[in-house]
Amino acid sequence: MAADHTEPLPSHLPASGMSRSVALLFAIACGLAVSNIYYAQPLLDTLASEFSISHASIGVVITITQICYALGLLLLVPLGDLLNRRKLIVSQMTLSVLALIIVGFAPGINVLFIGLAFVGLLAVVTQVLVAFAATLAAPAERGRIVGLVTSGIVIGILLARTVAGVLTDLAGWRSVYLFSAGMMAIIALILLRILPSEQKRASLSYPQLLRSVLALFVQERILRVRAVLALLIFMAFSILWTSLVLPLSAPPFSLSHTAIGAFGLAGVAGALAAARAGVLADRGFGQRTTGLALILLLASWALISLLHYSLLALLGGIILLDLAVQAVHVTNQSLIFNVRPEARSRLTAAYMIFYSIGSASGSLASTYAYAHGGWNAVCLLGATVSAAAILFWALTRRG
């Protein structure tokens, strides 16, 4: 494998690293971009009706988007180690605007699927932004910056359902994607103005770049360990959020999609609290933070299991679960970004592929568990995955 080399950051960057206001802008951009692949979840009934898709088949809308997102992680995110990231980020966001417009004006099912495929593929710009933020941050504050930026991703995921529900009630489902296209265009213009320009940094060809993603798994133990933890925590995350709509939309609750989406607001509180995990990682407490967060993740299922007795208990469980998942996620990224500064985009791609596997498997497993054992089976599944994460962390933490 050809050797990498890095170019110094542009001289106009502040010596102290990234300011909080710029980090906040990165977080907003990440949240807007990742939301695009979650808007469809509360709209499935509406899409099925408009495009005459059976309810048994409408899940393909989510599948197409997630598969293309996973492809983007492998094929597009590593380019951040090869190309000018300013141009790469702005180009991806501009193409996202076009894809969202295609979805918003889709006259038929084929155009809809094509638009959603490109929406998923291009949403991986979030991971290019995270890796770029880690590079721009000063070493002593890298964990804090990564925590702030990645909190934008989790908040975007959680609020996507709320925003989609509200806009659909006000102006129809197409307004969701057209609104997002407008917001993405605005943030792309802002990033074009503030992002520093770079030269090509890696001496790899594109095929070598992709092969090096796989090589990183072999070479870096911390990547392997943290990737498995990512798979487990996001499996637990997906187990909750995929199946939650099922009991809440059924009697005795019979809540609307907008009301169900509002539960994401509770998750935002947890995600914001967990942003501080990056600061602890900067101070050398990454393993302790991980262990404590995983214990909270397991404990959250005790509260979540009380859904039919108390919605307040459910809210408390949601806050704990999202706090725990975000804390481990931030710590994971803070640790792996310190391994290979010249390969941060490839490290991100390799790590996030396991995130996708965990999310997809959690969605499938949770709906199966609910169909065969109800909410108690879902909670037992989530607790089992969380306990497995604790066991894996305990066995690998001294490596």
PABA-595742 format. One line per field, with one value per residue (C-alpha): chain; residue number from 1; z, y, x. Coordinates in Angstrom, 2 decimals, always signed. Each point is the difference from the previous one (the first is absolute). Last residue first. Layout:
c (A  ...)
k (NUM  ...)
up (Z  ...)
north (Y  ...)
east (X  ...)
END
This chain:
c (A  A  A  A  A  A  A  A  A  A  A  A  A  A  A  A  A  A  A  A  A  A  A  A  A  A  A  A  A  A  A  A  A  A  A  A  A  A  A  A  A  A  A  A  A  A  A  A  A  A  A  A  A  A  A  A  A  A  A  A  A  A  A  A  A  A  A  A  A  A  A  A  A  A  A  A  A  A  A  A  A  A  A  A  A  A  A  A  A  A  A  A  A  A  A  A  A  A  A  A  A  A  A  A  A  A  A  A  A  A  A  A  A  A  A  A  A  A  A  A  A  A  A  A  A  A  A  A  A  A  A  A  A  A  A  A  A  A  A  A  A  A  A  A  A  A  A  A  A  A  A  A  A  A  A  A  A  A  A  A  A  A  A  A  A  A  A  A  A  A  A  A  A  A  A  A  A  A  A  A  A  A  A  A  A  A  A  A  A  A  A  A  A  A  A  A  A  A  A  A  A  A  A  A  A  A  A  A  A  A  A  A  A  A  A  A  A  A  A  A  A  A  A  A  A  A  A  A  A  A  A  A  A  A  A  A  A  A  A  A  A  A  A  A  A  A  A  A  A  A  A  A  A  A  A  A  A  A  A  A  A  A  A  A  A  A  A  A  A  A  A  A  A  A  A  A  A  A  A  A  A  A  A  A  A  A  A  A  A  A  A  A  A  A  A  A  A  A  A  A  A  A  A  A  A  A  A  A  A  A  A  A  A  A  A  A  A  A  A  A  A  A  A  A  A  A  A  A  A  A  A  A  A  A  A  A  A  A  A  A  A  A  A  A  A  A  A  A  A  A  A  A  A  A  A  A  A  A  A  A  A  A  A  A  A  A  A  A  A  A  A  A  A  A  A  A  A  A  A  A  A  A  A  A  A  A  A  A  A  A  A  A  A  A  A  A  A  A  A)
k (399  398  397  396  395  394  393  392  391  390  389  388  387  386  385  384  383  382  381  380  379  378  377  376  375  374  373  372  371  370  369  368  367  366  365  364  363  362  361  360  359  358  357  356  355  354  353  352  351  350  349  348  347  346  345  344  343  342  341  340  339  338  337  336  335  334  333  332  331  330  329  328  327  326  325  324  323  322  321  320  319  318  317  316  315  314  313  312  311  310  309  308  307  306  305  304  303  302  301  300  299  298  297  296  295  294  293  292  291  290  289  288  287  286  285  284  283  282  281  280  279  278  277  276  275  274  273  272  271  270  269  268  267  266  265  264  263  262  261  260  259  258  257  256  255  254  253  252  251  250  249  248  247  246  245  244  243  242  241  240  239  238  237  236  235  234  233  232  231  230  229  228  227  226  225  224  223  222  221  220  219  218  217  216  215  214  213  212  211  210  209  208  207  206  205  204  203  202  201  200  199  198  197  196  195  194  193  192  191  190  189  188  187  186  185  184  183  182  181  180  179  178  177  176  175  174  173  172  171  170  169  168  167  166  165  164  163  162  161  160  159  158  157  156  155  154  153  152  151  150  149  148  147  146  145  144  143  142  141  140  139  138  137  136  135  134  133  132  131  130  129  128  127  126  125  124  123  122  121  120  119  118  117  116  115  114  113  112  111  110  109  108  107  106  105  104  103  102  101  100  99  98  97  96  95  94  93  92  91  90  89  88  87  86  85  84  83  82  81  80  79  78  77  76  75  74  73  72  71  70  69  68  67  66  65  64  63  62  61  60  59  58  57  56  55  54  53  52  51  50  49  48  47  46  45  44  43  42  41  40  39  38  37  36  35  34  33  32  31  30  29  28  27  26  25  24  23  22  21  20  19  18  17  16  15  14  13  12  11  10  9  8  7  6  5  4  3  2  1)
up (+25.23  +3.48  -1.11  -2.11  +2.28  +1.98  -3.19  -1.48  +3.18  +0.15  -3.68  +0.54  +2.86  -2.36  -2.63  +2.64  +1.36  -3.49  -0.67  +3.36  -0.71  -3.40  +1.49  +2.68  -2.69  -1.81  -0.22  -3.59  -2.02  +2.40  -0.27  -3.81  -0.08  +2.35  -1.86  -3.37  +1.38  +2.18  -2.94  -2.10  +2.74  +1.00  -3.58  -0.64  +3.12  -1.08  -3.29  +2.13  +1.40  -3.38  -1.53  +2.96  -0.06  -3.72  +0.58  +2.82  -1.99  +0.25  +3.74  +0.56  +3.59  +1.72  -2.00  +1.42  +3.56  -0.56  -2.29  +2.60  +2.78  -2.05  -0.77  +3.60  +1.29  -2.79  +0.79  +3.74  -0.25  -2.54  +2.30  +3.14  -1.64  -1.55  +3.37  +1.71  -2.73  +0.42  +3.76  -0.70  -2.39  +2.94  +0.31  -3.61  -0.65  +3.09  -2.11  -0.89  +3.66  +0.40  -3.48  +1.13  +2.50  -2.80  -1.68  +3.34  +0.53  -3.52  +0.81  +3.15  -1.87  -2.90  +2.24  +1.98  -3.20  -1.43  +3.19  -1.44  +0.34  -3.68  +0.42  +2.88  -2.25  -2.70  +2.44  +0.43  -3.06  +2.09  +1.53  -3.46  -1.09  +3.13  -0.48  -3.69  +0.92  +1.83  -3.11  -1.99  +1.88  -2.19  -2.91  +1.76  +0.28  -3.66  -1.05  +1.91  +3.28  +0.37  +3.71  +1.09  -2.73  -2.74  -1.27  +3.14  -0.04  -3.59  -0.22  +2.54  -2.19  -2.19  +2.71  +2.71  -1.95  -2.01  +3.08  +1.21  -3.41  +0.16  +3.26  -1.27  -3.38  +1.52  +2.62  -2.84  -1.75  +3.22  +0.37  -3.65  -0.15  +3.23  -1.47  -2.94  -2.69  -1.23  +0.08  -1.64  -2.91  -0.91  -0.42  -1.79  -2.77  -0.71  -0.21  -2.18  -2.44  +0.03  -0.58  +3.02  +0.52  +2.63  +0.69  -3.06  +0.79  +2.47  +0.17  +3.34  +0.61  +0.71  -3.26  -1.61  +3.38  -0.05  -3.56  +0.88  +3.10  -2.11  -2.65  +2.67  +1.59  -3.34  -0.86  +3.48  -0.55  -3.38  +1.62  +2.77  -2.27  -2.05  +2.99  +0.14  +1.11  +3.69  +1.11  -2.13  +1.43  +3.59  -0.56  -1.98  +2.60  +2.86  -1.81  -0.99  +3.59  +1.22  -2.95  -0.07  +3.74  -0.44  -2.81  +1.77  +3.03  -2.35  -0.39  +3.71  +1.04  -2.79  +1.18  +3.63  -0.93  -2.16  +2.66  +0.98  -3.55  -1.50  -2.21  -3.79  -0.52  +2.26  -1.79  -3.34  +1.24  +1.22  -3.24  -2.15  +2.22  -0.57  -3.75  +0.31  -0.93  -3.65  -0.49  +1.95  -1.96  -3.21  +0.67  +1.11  -3.36  -1.96  +2.11  -0.49  -3.74  -0.26  +2.19  -2.02  -0.41  +2.37  +0.75  +3.57  -0.76  -2.92  +2.11  +2.69  -2.56  -1.31  +3.50  +0.74  -3.10  +1.56  +3.32  -1.66  -1.96  +3.10  +1.98  -2.76  -0.90  +3.61  +0.48  -2.77  -1.00  +1.27  +3.70  -0.37  -2.86  +2.69  +0.57  -3.58  -0.81  +3.33  +1.91  -3.19  -0.50  +3.55  -0.75  -3.21  +1.97  +2.59  -2.58  -1.97  +3.16  +1.35  -3.16  -0.23  +3.17  -2.20  -1.12  +2.57  +0.14  -3.71  -2.25  -1.82  -0.39  +2.04  +2.55  +0.68  +0.25  +2.62  +2.06  -0.21  +1.08  +3.60  -1.24  -3.12  +1.73  +1.26  -2.92  -0.42  +3.68  -0.50  -2.06  +2.23  +3.16  -1.52  -1.22  +3.43  +1.70  -2.41  +0.77  +3.72  -0.54  -1.79  +2.95  +2.52  -1.70  -1.70  +0.81  +2.31  -2.80  -1.95  -3.63  -2.44  -0.53  -1.78  +1.69  -0.68  -2.70  +0.99  -1.44  -0.64  -0.97  -2.81  +0.97)
north (-4.36  +0.70  +0.97  -3.10  -2.47  +2.66  +1.80  -3.26  -0.80  +3.48  -0.18  -3.43  +1.47  +2.70  -2.61  -2.01  +3.09  +0.93  -3.50  -0.13  +3.38  -1.14  -3.23  +1.96  +2.24  -2.85  -3.57  -1.23  +3.14  +2.16  -2.24  -0.03  +3.80  +0.30  -2.43  +1.71  +3.48  -1.12  -1.77  +3.18  +2.28  -2.35  -0.54  +3.74  +0.77  -2.69  +1.86  +3.11  -1.19  -0.82  +3.27  +2.05  -1.67  +0.72  +3.66  +0.23  -1.51  +2.61  +0.44  -3.77  -1.10  +3.13  -0.09  -3.46  +1.24  +3.04  -2.05  -2.66  +2.55  +1.84  -3.24  -1.21  +3.26  +0.11  -3.49  +0.68  +3.35  -1.46  -2.90  +2.12  +2.57  -2.73  -1.77  +3.18  +0.55  -3.58  +0.51  +3.12  -2.03  -2.20  -3.44  -1.22  +1.45  -1.61  -1.97  +3.29  +0.55  -3.37  +0.45  +3.12  -2.03  -1.80  +3.27  +1.53  -2.88  +0.62  +3.67  -0.80  -2.40  +2.38  +2.97  -2.09  -1.08  +3.51  +1.66  +1.38  +3.71  +0.40  -2.96  +1.83  +3.05  -2.21  -1.36  +3.54  -0.51  -2.53  +2.64  +1.18  -3.55  -0.62  +3.14  -0.82  -3.39  +1.70  +2.07  -3.24  -0.74  +2.72  -2.44  -2.01  +3.10  +0.87  -3.60  +0.13  -1.85  -2.95  -0.38  -2.82  -1.11  -0.12  +2.88  -0.01  -3.77  -0.10  +3.40  -1.11  -2.90  +1.79  +2.39  -2.56  -2.78  +2.65  +1.36  -3.53  -0.83  +3.34  -1.01  -3.45  +1.01  +2.96  -2.31  -2.24  +3.02  +1.08  -3.33  -0.28  +3.62  -0.37  -3.04  +1.95  -1.88  -2.58  +2.34  +2.73  -2.34  -0.04  +3.77  -0.27  -1.98  +2.93  +2.47  -2.37  -0.13  +3.84  +0.44  +0.87  +2.84  +1.63  +3.74  +1.70  +3.70  +1.71  +2.89  +1.24  -0.13  +3.36  +1.22  -3.32  -1.09  +2.87  -0.79  -3.68  +0.96  +2.00  -2.70  -2.65  +2.10  +0.45  -3.70  -0.89  +2.13  -1.67  -3.43  +0.66  +2.00  -3.14  -1.66  +2.46  +3.63  +0.29  -3.62  -1.06  +2.82  -1.09  -3.70  +0.50  +2.40  -2.40  -3.03  +1.87  +1.21  -3.22  -0.52  +3.68  -0.04  -3.03  +1.69  +3.36  -1.79  -1.18  +3.57  +0.83  -3.25  +0.24  +3.51  -1.08  -3.05  +2.07  +2.65  -0.81  -1.00  +3.34  -0.45  +0.36  -3.71  -1.17  +2.41  -1.49  -3.53  +1.12  +1.86  -3.01  -2.05  +2.35  -0.04  -3.56  +1.41  -0.21  -3.70  +0.15  +2.98  -1.63  -3.13  +2.13  +1.80  -3.25  -1.51  +3.01  +0.09  -3.63  +0.49  +2.80  +3.75  +0.78  +3.76  -0.14  -3.03  +1.74  +3.15  -2.08  -1.46  +3.48  +1.31  -3.08  +0.79  +3.38  -1.64  -2.45  +2.77  +2.21  -2.85  -1.13  +3.53  +0.82  -3.46  +0.40  -3.62  -3.12  -0.47  +1.32  -2.46  -2.68  +1.25  -0.67  -3.72  -1.84  +2.38  +0.79  -3.66  -0.13  +3.04  -1.69  -3.03  +2.21  +2.00  -3.03  -1.88  +2.91  +0.23  -3.81  +0.06  +0.85  -3.63  -1.49  +3.27  -0.36  +2.79  +2.07  +3.06  +2.40  -2.53  -1.70  +3.40  +1.16  -3.18  +0.15  +3.63  -0.52  -1.77  +2.10  +2.88  -2.29  +0.05  +3.77  +0.64  -0.94  +3.12  +2.50  -1.35  -0.01  +3.59  +1.08  -1.72  +1.60  +3.40  -0.72  -0.85  +3.35  +1.81  -1.94  +1.07  -2.59  -0.18  +2.26  +0.83  +1.59  -1.14  +2.56  -2.01  -2.81  -3.38  -1.68  -2.69  -3.64  -2.99  -3.48  -2.94  -2.31  -3.39)
east (-5.93  -1.30  -3.51  -0.62  -1.80  -1.86  -1.10  -1.32  -1.93  -1.52  -1.01  -1.57  -2.04  -1.29  -0.93  -1.87  -1.75  -1.22  -1.29  -1.76  -1.54  -1.29  -1.35  -1.86  -1.50  -1.72  +1.25  -0.23  -0.74  +2.01  +3.06  -0.15  -0.34  +2.96  +2.25  -0.34  +0.60  +2.90  +1.64  -0.14  +1.29  +2.81  +1.17  -0.13  +2.05  +2.46  +0.47  +0.46  +3.34  +1.55  -1.20  +1.19  +3.41  +0.17  -0.84  +2.53  +2.85  +2.79  -0.53  +0.32  -0.68  -1.35  -3.23  -0.70  -0.27  -2.22  -2.21  -0.68  -0.47  -2.63  -1.82  +0.16  -1.48  -2.60  -1.26  -0.14  -1.79  -2.42  -0.85  -0.29  -2.29  -2.15  -0.28  -1.16  -2.58  -1.24  -0.31  -2.06  -2.17  -0.93  -1.57  -0.10  +3.48  +1.54  +2.52  +1.70  +0.87  +1.75  +1.48  +1.87  +2.03  +1.87  +0.91  +0.98  +2.46  +1.34  +0.52  +1.96  +2.29  +0.62  +0.72  +2.48  +1.75  +0.21  +1.25  +3.26  -0.76  -0.94  -2.38  -1.69  -0.47  -1.47  -2.55  -1.31  -2.22  -1.92  -2.28  -1.05  -0.84  -2.08  -2.07  -0.40  -1.46  -2.84  -0.72  -0.21  -3.19  -1.52  +0.03  -2.70  -2.18  +0.49  -0.69  -3.28  -0.46  -2.36  +0.94  -2.34  +0.09  +2.69  +2.15  +2.15  +0.47  +1.33  +1.75  +2.61  +1.17  +2.55  +1.17  +0.66  +1.70  +1.86  +1.78  +0.81  +1.51  +1.74  +1.66  +1.01  +1.44  +1.84  +1.55  +1.18  +1.53  +1.72  +1.78  +1.05  +1.15  +1.97  +1.75  +1.40  +1.92  -2.50  -2.97  +2.10  +0.73  -3.69  -0.04  +3.37  -1.65  -2.32  +2.89  +2.01  -2.94  -0.16  +3.73  +2.09  +2.48  -2.21  -0.33  -1.49  +0.05  -2.27  -2.47  -1.25  -3.76  -1.66  -1.52  -0.90  -1.38  -2.48  -1.10  -0.46  -2.03  -2.44  -0.39  -0.55  -2.76  -1.78  +0.25  -1.30  -3.09  -0.55  +0.34  -2.51  -2.32  -0.59  -1.70  -2.89  -0.23  -0.85  -0.46  +2.96  +2.12  -0.76  +0.62  +3.21  +1.38  -0.73  +1.42  +3.16  +0.46  +1.62  +2.34  +0.99  +0.64  +2.26  +1.93  +0.28  +1.40  +2.72  +1.26  +0.03  +1.65  +2.58  +0.85  +0.35  +2.06  +2.35  +0.60  +3.59  +0.92  -1.16  -3.04  +0.28  +0.71  -2.84  -2.35  +1.04  -0.78  -3.43  -0.74  +0.91  -2.32  -2.93  +0.68  -1.33  -3.42  +1.06  -0.76  -3.25  -1.39  +1.25  -2.06  -2.98  +0.00  +0.17  -2.79  -2.27  +0.70  -1.06  -3.09  -1.51  -0.25  +2.91  -0.06  +1.34  +2.16  +1.70  +0.40  +1.70  +2.42  +0.87  +0.69  +2.10  +2.11  +0.77  +0.84  +2.37  +1.73  +0.37  +1.57  +2.38  +1.07  +0.89  +1.48  +2.60  +0.46  +1.76  -0.69  -3.57  -0.41  -0.36  -3.61  -1.14  +0.23  -0.29  -2.24  -1.91  -0.80  -1.41  -2.16  -1.16  -1.12  -1.73  -1.96  -1.12  -1.03  -2.05  -2.11  -0.06  -2.09  -2.98  -0.28  -2.41  -1.92  -0.67  +1.22  -2.61  +2.28  -2.14  -1.26  +3.33  +1.70  -2.50  +0.32  +3.81  +0.24  +1.20  +3.17  +0.54  +1.76  +2.76  +2.46  -0.19  +0.60  +3.65  +0.67  -1.79  +1.62  +3.48  -0.36  -1.25  +2.94  +2.50  -1.54  +0.36  +3.67  +0.40  -1.59  +2.11  +3.20  +2.19  +3.70  +2.04  +2.42  -2.83  -0.22  +1.39  +3.19  -1.80  +0.49  +3.29  -0.05  -0.13  +1.78  -1.25  +2.16  -0.98  -1.41)
END
